[in-house]
């Protein structure tokens, strides 16, 4: 394995392993979909279409961006 492996060891990760993550909302995509980030370790997650938490990957982030853009256009169209 190389030194550039993504497994990092930090105090925040120890806290999360023992007592769990402390997520705060970082972005509201729609009324039902949000993105969250852990205060301790920095892990980013989002809610999927069924409401379950999943890891926020680049692909999921792009999907959320597209959904947010669609939601904003729809919201503007309804209010006008």
Secondary structure, 3 states (H helix, E strand, C coil): CCCCCCCCCCHHHHHHHHHCCCEEEEEECCCCCEEEEECCCCCEEEECCCCCEEECCHHHHHHHHHHHHHHHHHHHHHHC
